[in-house]
Amino acid sequence: MKKLLILGLLLSMTSVMNAASLKVDRIDPTDWYVGMKNPSLQLMVYGKGIRDVQQVTTDYPGVVIDSLVRLDSPNYLLVYLNLKDAQPGTMTLKFDKTKVSYQLKAREIAGDKRMGFSIDDVLYLLMPDRFAQGPNHKSQIKGMRQYKEDRSAPSLRHGGDLEGLGQHLDYFTDLGVTALWFTPILENDSPDMMETYSTYHGYACTDYYRVDPRFGTNQQYRQLIDACHKKGLKVVMDMIFNHCGFEHPWVADMPAKDWFNLPEWLKESKGSSDPRGTSFLQTSYKLTPVLDPYASEVDMRETPEGWFVSTMPDLNQNNPHLMRYLIQNSIWWIETAGIDGIRMDTYPYAFRRPMAQWMKELDEEYPNFNTVGETWVTQPAYTAAWQKGSKLSKINSYLKTVMDFSFQEKLDSAKQEETDDWWRGYNRLYNSFCYDYLYPDPSSVMAFLDNHDTDRFLGNGQDSLALKQGLALLLTVKRIPQLYYGTEIMMNGTKQKTDGHVRKDFPGGFPGDTNNAFIAEGRTQAQQGMFQWLSRILKWRKGNNVITRGKMTQFIPHDGIYVIHRQYRGKNVLTIINGKKQNAKMDVTRYAEAIGTKTVALDITTDKKVRLDEPISLRSRQAMILEY
């Protein structure tokens, strides 16, 4: 009996000592908002031994602690709260005897007032690291792991930042785009000292609630978004739910055994001089098994469970606590930063059902918001199956916008070919658009000529005629158009050596640049010509209901000429593409159903009048956009 009393006293003393020494290092989310349709809030609490806290309490009015979840690691604790009746204010949480303040905020606007991007917009994709650097840039940030900024190295950081971006907002409005998509701006704290394992691109997140200090602060990000809004520019945030960075705290201390896919590789890598070099299961990069009715088990496993690359551990969205963390993170950025849309990286590589649950919850909270998912398969049937409401899939993705890689691939081939009477040249585009009946909403599909993961549309050349044809189609078909930074000044490059060659610095964005393409005087004659040509079309497209609301009719390419007709309430637009290198005459009688009794049109590309009652002369590879 005496021994039991002594043991009880020792345990009691240990408990008191632990309670006295308990420290909460961090809570995610850092703060939250009341008045959400889903009143549940998950708090991920970090702290040494925090899992073994005896109780968590609060006396804040309207807040109920629903449950505590103790994970495998002793250094995490999940606290689930119900905020249904809570008001804004500072809540005190007690972890045994340790008190922590937590901020509950009022929402700035209701969820249904947040308007996402749509076919009314033209998105401009840019990489902050490669676009512009502000005057207060610091090449080394205290507290960050070692990294190197070297603009001569294609696959190292170059030093662009949010301040630099903010200095050029007038450039975007002068060009005529309406929305900016930045590649990831979240903290990416990897030791980038050599190009082999560099994650300068930002897709290896190490803190989901913090802007990378090399770009700026959370406050600067919000200030930049506010400044964009004042200029009439929306901002789309690039997010990554499929994987995180190797230096994320979750990697060194896994919250749960199933937090990652194939976590055994992480265990094997510990103690290795180069953990990234350890053998591991890489994804097959084949996305088709996810929807393939005949897919084998091994193929089905490799796509979502295999790691994208060794530097980015693969997250397991089937863990409900992890998925709740990610869902909340996306909501937090919408509320905190005021973003106007999300672009989700590597969408089909993540598990379908939890991702669909994320989209469903976002759609319920923000019915007018929009998310575009990267769905990199070039067959329309595959892409269409991922769009919200598709009858091609048993699982409703609730994903409103998908990326049209078919358009990109077909156009990339067409630009190099003569358009014949069957399959080549612009027949490829015709044969892609003719499957639009598969999409629940073709006007919510995003099309593009190129992006940061493809060769530039111009390759290593300067074919302005091909570029104008591609842009003329992109900006007049039933799609949400996306431009890649520098297209307007004919930036080129291929991935033959490294992705860095399609992610070059924008000329004039960095100290020491001899050319400044942000101003007309700094552009070459060819660059200025392309900028003006594109800007004219972009400004004409803005608010143009014929393009954004109008009916679309396409004509099978005839004699090498591809024609698309848009019509809305008596107004018409004809996009005409000469798909051959030789001059051509377009027989207008073939297009009588589109032209009707109109006799004169205005060519938006040249601001010149064109007769519609006689054959139209077309130069080699000419593109026309006729309005009448």
C-alpha positions in Angstrom: 0.0 0.0 0.0 2.9 2.3 0.9 4.6 1.6 -2.4 1.3 2.4 -4.3 1.0 5.8 -2.4 4.6 6.7 -3.3 4.1 5.7 -6.9 0.9 7.8 -7.0 2.7 10.8 -5.5 5.5 10.4 -8.1 3.0 10.3 -11.0 1.1 13.3 -9.6 4.4 15.2 -9.2 5.4 14.3 -12.8 2.0 15.5 -14.1 2.3 18.8 -12.2 5.8 19.3 -13.6 4.7 18.5 -17.1 1.8 20.9 -16.8 4.1 23.6 -15.4 6.6 23.2 -18.3 4.0 22.8 -21.0 4.5 25.2 -23.9 2.4 25.7 -27.0 4.8 26.6 -29.8 2.3 27.2 -32.5 -1.4 26.8 -33.5 -2.6 26.4 -37.1 -4.6 28.3 -38.3 -3.0 31.3 -36.7 -6.5 32.9 -36.3 -10.0 32.2 -37.6 -13.3 33.7 -38.7 -16.8 33.4 -37.1 -19.9 33.2 -39.2 -18.8 30.4 -41.5 -21.5 28.0 -42.8 -19.4 25.2 -41.4 -18.9 26.2 -37.7 -16.3 23.5 -37.1 -12.7 24.5 -36.6 -9.7 22.3 -36.3 -6.7 23.7 -34.4 -3.4 21.9 -34.9 -1.4 22.6 -31.8 2.4 22.2 -31.9 4.5 21.8 -28.7 6.8 19.3 -27.1 4.7 16.6 -25.5 1.4 18.6 -26.1 -0.4 15.3 -27.1 -0.4 14.3 -23.4 -2.1 17.4 -22.0 -4.9 16.3 -19.7 -7.6 18.7 -20.8 -8.3 21.7 -23.0 -10.9 24.2 -21.9 -12.3 27.7 -22.8 -15.0 29.8 -21.2 -15.3 32.0 -24.4 -19.1 32.5 -25.1 -20.5 30.5 -28.0 -17.4 28.2 -28.3 -17.7 24.5 -27.6 -14.8 22.1 -27.6 -16.1 19.1 -29.5 -13.1 16.7 -29.3 -9.4 16.2 -28.8 -7.5 14.0 -31.3 -4.2 12.7 -30.1 -2.0 11.8 -33.0 1.0 9.4 -33.2 3.5 12.1 -32.6 3.6 13.4 -29.0 4.2 16.9 -30.3 0.9 17.5 -31.9 -2.7 17.8 -30.6 -5.8 18.4 -32.7 -8.5 20.4 -31.0 -11.9 20.5 -32.7 -14.1 23.5 -31.8 -17.7 24.5 -32.7 -18.0 28.2 -33.3 -21.7 28.3 -34.2 -22.7 30.9 -31.7 -19.3 32.7 -31.3 -18.7 36.4 -31.9 -15.4 38.1 -32.9 -12.9 38.5 -30.1 -9.9 37.1 -28.3 -10.5 33.6 -26.9 -8.5 32.1 -24.1 -7.7 28.4 -24.4 -6.3 26.6 -21.4 -4.1 23.6 -22.0 -4.1 22.2 -18.4 -2.8 25.3 -16.7 -1.1 26.9 -19.7 -3.2 29.8 -21.2 -3.0 30.7 -24.9 -4.9 33.6 -26.6 -6.5 32.9 -29.9 -8.1 35.5 -32.2 -11.6 35.0 -33.7 -12.3 37.6 -36.4 -15.3 39.0 -38.2 -15.5 38.3 -41.9 -15.0 41.3 -44.2 -17.7 40.2 -46.6 -20.1 37.3 -46.9 -19.0 34.2 -48.8 -21.5 34.7 -51.6 -20.0 38.2 -52.2 -16.6 36.9 -53.2 -16.5 36.8 -57.0 -14.0 34.5 -58.7 -12.5 34.6 -62.1 -14.5 33.6 -65.1 -14.7 33.8 -68.9 -15.0 37.5 -68.5 -11.3 37.5 -67.4 -7.9 37.0 -69.0 -5.4 35.5 -66.6 -1.8 36.4 -66.7 0.5 33.7 -65.2 3.8 34.9 -63.8 6.6 33.6 -61.5 7.3 36.1 -58.8 10.9 35.0 -58.6 11.5 35.7 -62.2 9.3 38.8 -62.8 10.6 41.9 -60.8 12.6 42.8 -57.8 11.8 45.7 -55.4 14.3 48.2 -54.1 14.2 46.8 -50.6 15.0 43.3 -51.6 17.2 41.3 -49.2 19.3 38.6 -50.9 19.6 36.6 -47.6 16.9 36.3 -45.0 17.9 35.6 -41.4 16.4 32.4 -40.1 16.0 30.7 -43.5 18.0 27.7 -44.5 21.0 28.4 -46.8 20.0 29.4 -50.3 21.6 31.1 -53.3 20.3 33.8 -55.6 22.0 33.5 -59.0 20.4 34.9 -62.1 22.9 33.2 -64.3 21.7 29.8 -63.0 18.4 28.8 -64.7 17.4 26.6 -61.7 18.3 28.7 -58.7 16.4 31.6 -57.1 16.7 34.9 -59.0 15.4 37.3 -56.4 12.0 38.5 -57.7 9.6 39.6 -54.9 6.1 41.0 -54.2 7.4 44.6 -53.9 8.8 44.3 -57.4 5.4 43.0 -58.7 3.6 45.9 -57.0 5.7 48.4 -58.9 4.3 47.2 -62.2 0.5 47.0 -61.8 0.0 49.7 -64.4 1.9 47.4 -66.9 -0.9 44.8 -66.5 -3.7 47.3 -67.0 -1.9 48.8 -70.0 -1.7 45.4 -71.5 -5.3 44.7 -70.8 -5.3 41.5 -68.6 -7.8 41.3 -65.8 -6.4 38.7 -63.4 -3.0 37.7 -62.2 -2.0 34.1 -61.3 1.2 33.9 -59.3 3.0 30.6 -59.0 3.3 29.7 -55.3 4.2 32.4 -52.9 4.1 30.3 -49.7 7.2 29.6 -47.6 9.6 27.3 -49.4 12.5 26.9 -46.9 14.8 24.5 -48.7 18.6 24.7 -48.7 18.8 25.7 -52.4 22.6 25.9 -52.9 22.8 23.8 -56.1 20.6 23.5 -59.1 20.1 19.7 -58.8 17.6 19.8 -55.9 16.5 23.4 -56.1 12.9 24.2 -55.4 13.0 27.8 -56.5 9.7 27.2 -58.3 7.9 27.3 -55.0 6.0 24.0 -55.2 7.7 22.6 -52.1 5.8 24.4 -49.4 7.2 24.3 -45.8 4.6 26.5 -44.2 1.0 26.7 -45.4 0.3 29.9 -43.5 3.2 32.0 -44.3 4.4 33.9 -47.4 8.0 33.1 -48.3 10.0 35.8 -46.6 12.1 36.1 -49.7 9.0 37.4 -51.5 7.7 39.4 -48.6 5.3 39.1 -45.7 1.7 38.1 -45.3 0.8 41.7 -44.8 2.6 42.7 -48.1 0.7 40.0 -49.9 -2.6 41.4 -48.7 -1.5 44.9 -49.6 -0.5 43.8 -53.1 -3.9 42.1 -53.5 -5.7 45.3 -52.3 -3.6 47.4 -54.8 -4.5 44.9 -57.6 -8.2 45.2 -56.7 -8.0 49.0 -56.9 -6.6 48.6 -60.5 -9.4 46.2 -61.4 -7.1 43.1 -61.3 -8.1 39.8 -59.6 -5.5 37.6 -58.0 -5.4 33.8 -58.2 -3.4 31.9 -55.7 -1.4 28.7 -56.6 -2.0 26.0 -54.0 -0.5 22.5 -53.6 -2.4 19.8 -51.7 -0.6 16.8 -53.3 2.7 17.3 -51.7 4.8 19.6 -49.5 8.5 20.4 -49.1 11.1 18.1 -47.7 11.8 20.7 -45.0 8.2 21.0 -43.8 8.1 20.2 -40.0 5.7 17.4 -40.8 8.6 15.5 -42.4 11.0 15.6 -39.5 8.1 14.8 -37.0 5.2 13.1 -38.7 2.0 13.9 -37.0 0.5 10.5 -37.9 1.8 7.3 -39.5 -0.5 7.8 -42.5 0.1 11.6 -42.9 2.2 10.9 -46.0 1.9 8.3 -48.8 4.6 5.7 -48.4 6.0 7.2 -45.2 8.5 4.3 -44.9 10.7 6.2 -47.4 10.9 9.1 -44.9 12.0 6.7 -42.2 14.6 5.1 -44.4 16.0 8.5 -45.4 16.7 9.7 -41.9 20.4 9.6 -41.2 21.3 9.5 -44.9 23.9 12.0 -46.0 21.5 12.8 -48.9 18.0 11.8 -48.0 16.7 13.0 -51.4 18.8 10.4 -53.1 17.2 7.5 -51.4 15.2 5.2 -53.6 11.5 5.7 -53.5 8.3 5.1 -55.4 7.9 7.9 -57.9 4.5 8.5 -59.5 4.2 7.1 -63.0 3.0 10.6 -64.1 0.2 8.7 -65.9 -3.1 10.3 -64.9 -5.3 8.0 -67.0 -5.6 5.1 -64.5 -7.6 7.4 -62.1 -10.5 7.2 -64.6 -9.6 4.1 -66.6 -12.3 1.5 -66.1 -9.8 -1.2 -66.9 -6.9 0.1 -64.7 -4.7 -2.4 -62.9 -4.1 -2.1 -59.1 -0.5 -1.3 -59.6 -1.2 1.5 -62.0 -4.0 2.9 -59.7 -1.6 2.9 -56.8 1.4 4.5 -58.6 -0.5 7.6 -59.8 -1.8 9.0 -56.5 0.5 7.3 -54.0 3.8 7.7 -55.8 5.8 10.8 -55.0 6.0 13.5 -57.7 9.7 14.1 -57.1 12.0 13.1 -54.2 12.2 16.7 -52.9 8.4 16.8 -52.3 6.9 14.2 -49.9 3.5 13.0 -51.0 0.6 14.0 -48.7 -2.2 11.5 -48.0 -5.5 13.3 -48.4 -7.3 10.2 -47.2 -6.2 11.1 -43.7 -9.3 13.2 -42.7 -7.4 15.4 -40.2 -4.8 16.3 -42.8 -7.6 17.1 -45.3 -9.4 19.2 -42.8 -6.1 21.1 -42.3 -5.8 21.8 -46.0 -9.4 22.7 -46.5 -9.2 25.2 -43.7 -6.0 26.6 -45.1 -7.6 27.5 -48.4 -10.5 29.2 -46.6 -8.1 31.1 -44.4 -6.3 32.6 -47.4 -9.6 33.6 -49.1 -10.7 35.4 -45.9 -7.3 36.8 -44.9 -5.8 37.8 -48.2 -8.9 38.4 -50.3 -7.8 36.2 -53.2 -10.2 35.9 -56.1 -9.4 32.3 -57.2 -7.3 29.2 -56.6 -5.2 27.2 -59.1 -4.7 23.7 -57.7 -1.4 22.1 -58.8 -1.3 18.4 -59.8 -5.0 18.0 -59.2 -5.5 14.3 -60.3 -2.4 13.1 -58.4 -4.3 13.6 -55.1 -7.1 11.3 -54.0 -10.4 12.1 -55.7 -12.9 11.8 -53.0 -11.3 14.1 -50.4 -10.5 16.6 -53.1 -14.1 16.6 -54.2 -15.1 17.2 -50.6 -12.8 20.2 -50.5 -14.4 21.6 -53.6 -17.9 20.9 -52.4 -17.2 22.8 -49.2 -15.7 25.7 -50.9 -18.6 25.8 -53.4 -21.1 25.9 -50.5 -19.2 28.7 -48.7 -18.3 30.7 -51.8 -20.7 29.9 -54.5 -19.3 32.6 -56.9 -15.7 31.8 -56.2 -13.6 29.7 -58.7 -10.9 27.1 -58.6 -9.0 25.8 -61.6 -7.4 22.4 -61.4 -4.3 21.3 -63.4 -5.6 18.2 -65.3 -2.7 17.4 -67.6 -4.1 14.9 -70.1 -4.6 16.0 -73.7 -7.9 14.2 -74.4 -11.1 16.2 -73.9 -13.0 13.3 -72.5 -10.5 13.0 -69.6 -10.5 16.7 -68.9 -14.3 17.0 -69.1 -14.8 14.2 -66.5 -13.1 16.4 -63.9 -15.4 19.3 -64.3 -18.2 19.9 -61.8 -21.4 18.1 -62.7 -19.8 15.8 -65.3 -21.9 12.7 -66.2 -18.6 11.0 -67.3 -17.6 10.3 -63.7 -19.3 8.6 -60.8 -17.7 11.1 -58.5 -18.7 14.7 -58.8 -15.4 16.7 -58.5 -17.3 20.0 -57.9 -14.3 21.6 -59.7 -15.7 24.4 -61.8 -12.7 25.0 -64.1 -10.3 22.5 -65.7 -7.3 23.2 -67.9 -7.5 22.6 -71.6 -4.3 20.8 -72.4 -5.9 19.5 -75.6 -6.1 23.1 -76.9 -2.4 23.6 -76.0 -1.2 20.4 -77.6 -3.2 20.7 -80.8 -2.2 24.3 -81.4 1.4 23.5 -80.7 1.2 21.0 -83.6 -1.0 23.1 -85.9 1.5 26.1 -85.9 4.1 23.9 -87.6 1.8 22.3 -90.2 0.0 23.2 -93.3 -3.8 22.9 -92.8 -5.1 20.2 -95.1 -8.6 18.9 -95.8 -8.5 16.3 -93.1 -6.4 16.1 -89.9 -3.4 18.4 -90.0 -3.0 22.0 -89.1 -6.1 23.8 -87.7 -8.2 20.6 -88.2 -6.6 19.6 -84.9 -8.3 22.5 -83.2 -11.6 21.9 -84.9 -11.4 18.2 -83.9 -10.8 19.2 -80.3 -13.6 21.8 -80.0 -16.1 19.4 -81.6 -16.0 17.4 -78.3 -17.2 20.3 -76.2 -20.5 18.5 -75.7 -18.6 16.5 -73.1 -18.1 19.5 -70.8 -20.9 20.5 -68.4 -19.7 24.1 -69.0 -17.2 24.8 -71.9 -17.1 28.5 -70.9 -15.5 27.5 -67.6 -12.6 25.7 -69.2 -9.2 27.4 -69.2 -7.2 27.5 -72.4 -3.6 28.6 -73.0 -0.8 28.6 -75.5 1.9 27.7 -72.9 2.7 27.9 -69.2 5.6 27.5 -66.8 5.6 23.7 -67.3 5.7 23.6 -71.2 7.9 24.9 -73.9 7.2 28.5 -74.8 4.8 28.7 -77.7 7.6 30.4 -79.8 10.1 27.6 -78.9 13.5 29.1 -79.7 12.1 31.2 -82.6 10.3 34.5 -83.2 7.4 33.4 -85.4 5.1 36.4 -84.8 2.5 35.1 -87.4 2.0 31.8 -85.6 1.8 33.6 -82.3 -0.9 36.0 -83.5 -2.9 33.2 -84.9 -2.7 31.3 -81.6 -3.7 34.4 -79.6 -6.5 35.3 -81.9 -8.1 31.9 -81.3 -7.4 31.9 -77.6 -9.1 35.3 -77.0 -12.2 34.6 -79.1 -13.3 31.0 -78.4 -15.5 29.8 -75.6 -12.8 29.5 -73.0 -11.2 31.3 -70.1 -7.9 32.5 -71.6 -4.6 32.3 -69.8 -1.5 34.1 -71.0 2.1 33.3 -69.8 4.2 36.2 -68.8 6.4 37.7 -71.6 4.3 36.3 -74.4 3.3 39.9 -75.2 7.0 40.7 -75.9 7.7 37.4 -77.6 9.8 35.7 -74.9 10.8 32.3 -76.0 12.6 29.2 -74.7 12.3 25.4 -74.4 12.7 22.8 -71.7 15.3 20.8 -73.6 18.0 21.5 -71.0 16.0 22.7 -68.0 12.6 24.2 -67.1 14.5 27.3 -66.1 14.8 28.2 -69.8 11.0 28.7 -70.1 11.1 30.7 -66.8 13.5 33.5 -67.7 13.5 36.9 -66.0 11.3 39.5 -67.4 13.6 42.1 -69.0 13.7 45.3 -66.9 12.4 43.7 -63.7 15.8 43.5 -62.0 18.6 45.9 -61.1 21.3 46.0 -63.8 18.9 45.0 -66.6 20.0 46.9 -69.8 16.6 46.5 -71.4 13.3 47.5 -69.8 10.3 45.9 -71.5 7.9 47.4 -69.0 8.0 50.6 -71.1 7.5 51.2 -74.8 10.9 52.8 -75.1 12.7 49.8 -73.8 11.1 47.3 -76.2 12.5 46.3 -79.6 10.3 47.2 -82.6 9.1 43.6 -82.8 8.3 43.5 -79.1 6.4 46.8 -79.2 4.5 45.6 -82.3 3.4 42.4 -80.5 2.5 44.3 -77.3 0.3 46.8 -79.1 -1.4 44.1 -81.2 -2.2 42.0 -78.2 -3.2 44.9 -76.0 -5.7 46.1 -78.6 -7.4 42.7 -78.6 -7.4 42.4 -74.9 -9.0 45.8 -74.3 -11.6 45.1 -77.0 -12.4 41.7 -75.4 -12.9 43.2 -71.9 -16.7 43.5 -71.3 -17.4 42.2 -74.8 -20.5 40.0 -74.4 -20.2 38.6 -77.9 -17.1 36.8 -76.7 -18.0 36.0 -73.2 -21.7 35.2 -73.6 -22.2 34.6 -77.3 -23.0 31.4 -79.2 -20.0 29.8 -80.8 -20.1 28.1 -84.3 -17.0 26.6 -85.9 -16.6 25.7 -89.6 -14.5 22.8 -90.8 -11.3 24.1 -92.2 -11.8 24.6 -96.0 -9.0 25.4 -98.4 -6.8 25.8 -95.4 -8.9 28.4 -93.7 -10.4 27.9 -90.3 -13.3 30.1 -89.2 -15.1 30.6 -85.9 -18.3 32.6 -85.5 -19.5 34.2 -82.3 -22.9 35.8 -82.1 -24.8 37.7 -79.3 -28.0 39.8 -79.6 -27.4 40.8 -83.2 -23.6 41.4 -82.8 -21.1 39.2 -84.6 -17.4 38.3 -84.5 -15.6 36.2 -87.1 -12.2 34.8 -86.3 -10.4 33.8 -89.5 -7.2 31.8 -89.6 -5.3 31.2 -92.8 -3.6 27.8 -92.0 -1.3 27.8 -95.0 1.9 29.6 -95.8 0.6 30.8 -99.1 -1.8 33.7 -99.7 -5.5 32.7 -99.9 -8.9 33.9 -100.9 -11.8 33.2 -98.6 -15.1 32.5 -100.3 -17.6 34.4 -98.2 -20.6 32.6 -99.7 -19.6 29.5 -97.7 -20.1 31.5 -94.5 -23.4 33.1 -95.4 -25.1 31.8 -92.3 -22.7 33.8 -90.2 -22.4 36.9 -92.4 -26.0 37.3 -93.3 -26.7 40.6 -95.1 -23.7 42.4 -93.5 -21.4 44.0 -96.1 -18.7 45.6 -94.0 -16.7 44.5 -90.9 -14.0 46.0 -88.8 -10.8 44.0 -88.4 -9.9 44.4 -84.7 -6.3 43.3 -85.3 -5.6 46.2 -87.7 -8.5 48.7 -87.1 -9.3 48.5 -90.8 -12.6 47.8 -92.6 -13.1 44.6 -94.6 -15.7 43.9 -97.2 -18.0 40.9 -96.5 -19.7 40.8 -99.9 -16.6 39.8 -101.8 -13.8 37.2 -101.4 -11.5 38.2 -98.5 -7.8 38.3 -99.2 -5.6 36.6 -96.6 -1.9 36.8 -96.4 0.3 33.9 -95.4 -0.6 32.7 -91.9 -2.8 35.8 -91.4 -5.3 36.0 -88.5 -8.3 38.3 -88.6 -10.9 39.1 -86.0 -13.8 40.8 -87.8 -16.6 42.6 -85.8 -19.9 43.5 -87.5 
